[in-house]
Amino acid sequence: MQQQQQRAGRWEPIRDLPPSAKLVAKVLDHHGQMTPGQLSTETLLPSRTVRDAVDRLDAVGAIEREVVFTDARKRSYSLRL
């Protein structure tokens, strides 16, 4: 029971976010580090919606942004929760 409460508490920072942000968080939790394009493909969300979800997750400190070393113009994201 206590372990379930700890897992539920882990998601507390994103509780009030829109469903798209929660979906992106769950996909990052399952797959680990991903680029916006990969997130869009995996979630079937438009790229603009993924960008908004990532911005919202970043605003609550739920993700980490990193530069893709093979292409410094690209970013990748991973879940911090």
C-alpha positions in Angstrom: 0.0 0.0 0.0 2.8 2.4 0.9 4.6 1.7 -2.3 1.4 2.6 -4.3 1.1 5.9 -2.4 4.7 6.7 -3.2 4.1 6.0 -6.9 1.0 8.1 -6.9 2.9 11.0 -5.1 5.5 10.8 -7.8 2.9 12.1 -10.4 1.6 14.9 -8.1 3.4 17.7 -9.9 1.6 16.9 -13.2 -1.8 16.2 -11.7 -3.4 19.4 -12.9 -1.8 19.4 -16.4 -3.7 18.7 -19.5 -4.1 15.1 -20.8 -1.5 15.7 -23.5 1.2 16.6 -21.0 0.3 13.5 -18.9 0.5 11.3 -22.0 4.0 12.8 -22.9 5.1 12.2 -19.3 4.0 8.5 -19.4 5.6 7.9 -22.7 8.9 9.4 -21.4 8.5 7.3 -18.3 8.2 4.2 -20.5 10.8 4.9 -23.2 13.3 7.1 -21.4 15.0 9.9 -23.4 13.2 11.0 -26.6 13.3 13.9 -29.1 10.1 15.9 -29.9 9.8 14.1 -33.2 9.9 10.7 -31.5 7.4 11.9 -28.9 5.0 13.1 -31.7 5.3 9.7 -33.4 4.8 7.7 -30.3 1.9 9.7 -28.9 0.3 10.4 -32.2 0.0 14.1 -31.1 0.8 17.0 -33.4 4.2 18.5 -32.9 2.7 21.8 -31.7 0.8 19.9 -28.9 4.0 18.0 -28.0 5.9 21.3 -27.7 3.1 22.7 -25.5 3.1 19.6 -23.3 6.9 19.7 -23.0 6.8 23.4 -22.0 4.2 22.6 -19.3 6.1 19.7 -18.0 9.3 21.8 -17.9 7.4 24.6 -16.0 6.7 22.2 -13.1 10.2 20.6 -13.2 9.0 17.2 -14.4 11.5 16.8 -17.3 15.1 17.4 -18.2 16.0 19.0 -21.5 19.3 18.0 -23.1 21.1 18.9 -26.4 21.4 16.0 -28.9 25.2 15.8 -29.5 24.9 14.7 -33.1 22.8 17.8 -33.9 23.1 20.7 -31.5 19.8 22.2 -33.0 17.8 19.3 -31.6 16.8 18.7 -28.0 15.9 15.5 -26.2 13.8 15.1 -23.1 13.7 12.7 -20.2 11.4 12.4 -17.2 12.7 13.8 -13.9 9.9 12.5 -11.7 
